[in-house]
Amino acid sequence: MAGMKSLLKDTAVYGMSSIVGRFLNYLLVPLYTAKISAESGGYGVVTNLYAYTALVLVILTFGMETTMFRFANKEGEKPDTVFATALLMVGALSGAFLCGVFGFSDTVCGLLGYGDRKEFVLMMAVVVALDAIQALPFCYLRFRKRAMRFAMLKLLFIVLNIGVNVWYFLVMEKSDVFYVFAINLACTAAITFFFVPDFVKIEWSFDPRLARRMLSYSWPILVLGIAGILNQTADKIIYPYMRPGLEGEVELGVYGACVKIAMIMAMITQAFRYAYEPFVFGKARDKDSRETYATAMKYFIIFTLLAYLVVVGYMDVLKYVIGEGYREGLKAVPIVMAAEILMGVYFNLSFWYKLTDKTIWGLWFSGAGCLVLIAVNVIFIPRYGYMACAWGGVAGYGVAMLLSYFVGQRKYPVRYPLVSIGVYVLIAALFTTIMLQLPLAWPVWLRLSVNTLLLLLFVGHIVYHDLPLAKLRRRK
């Protein structure tokens, strides 16, 4: 139980920086969708380029975040040397990336379809390189359990980003997409300077033998990460090629704006991941580790389902987060959220091959899921538009999750409480169906009242079966 309390505590701190930060970032969604008209396709450009940067970030970090945790926790290894070796490799790769993009900017921008808007691509290239370099110091803060400093730096970036965006788009009344990228670049560069004191304290050294061992461990994670991020971004990268021109940019902008509402699932998964990754590697030697993993999985699913129902139940309120011209895409939100839950479950299941140093399995699972997602998008986007993107995520993550579970139960069996989890899933599916089928002719207050009642019933089930108040009173 002490381990679970530590996990919950760290998840709460990381969750503060992730959830509060993303909530504050939501303020940018109504700002952008109000100032950048849907018909201009400008938000589609933002969605597309941010998808590319997410993919490049995974490549530049080269799986070194997970690798650093693995090697820093090994007996006989010096954490500072592990960190310095990893950071120097990521820094060198990031520098080579920038040289390539700036040296061949005409070719790169032309291939991406932004030959006449090169400045967008170049700014985002610098942003992603800085993000890659920052990833390792943020990772080291998690290793040292300095959750508050981690949270404060993450929130500082959000506050700076929002503040400057509000100034430009509201006070100065700008509406050019250029400022979206320029502001991101300025704020990312500013945060990099806050790591200078941490760099000074580190005992810098590069261990070639350690580097080779780390690269041997990390390359499957890199390929796994590429497959994983493609599961999240491939639809947004593929879309302009499947539906070219302004129409495609407009539709992608609508989809990109609406899925921001669905990102509550990504927030929870990310907060849980920040705490869970060091927790798992640190607890691997304990006798009850597998029982703890099973318990953590169950509570992760319970609370993500609760968050899912909250978003679906209060969609009549949350829809005002985005501009009116973008709201036709709200029908994709429940599907995208379901895909995010499947991704979170897959992440929880992934630790069996990380703990056994058989990360190659992750490559096969994520690769299979990625191929399914891409196939669904390529086949169905021309006919069904962004709804194919939403369902492609469910199909891709579903395949990866099922493969990881069934192979994992043979290689590293964990007794997950499947019956209890299944009951929660069925209840959530029933309540979701009721919420989505309520007549639109009903007054908003009546729909919200029914949805609130369903949410209270779900919470009641949680309290009765998994958070029994009687036991809590006896402990007091």
Salt bridges, closest charged atoms under 4 A:
GLU77 OE2 - ARG213 NH2 2.71
ASP80 OD1 - ARG144 NH2 3.63
ASP106 OD1 - LYS118 NZ 2.72
ASP116 OD1 - ARG117 NE 3.67
ASP198 OD1 - ARG146 NH1 3.67
ASP198 OD2 - ARG149 NH2 2.51
ASP235 OD1 - LYS236 NZ 3.36
GLU247 OE2 - ARG243 NH2 3.70
GLU249 OE2 - ARG117 NH2 3.42
GLU251 OE1 - ARG243 NE 2.53
GLU277 OE1 - ARG142 NH2 2.98
ASP286 OD2 - LYS283 NZ 3.03
ASP288 OD1 - LYS283 NZ 3.46
ASP316 OD1 - ARG447 NH2 3.00
ASP357 OD1 - ARG70 NE 2.98
ASP466 OD1 - LYS298 NZ 2.47
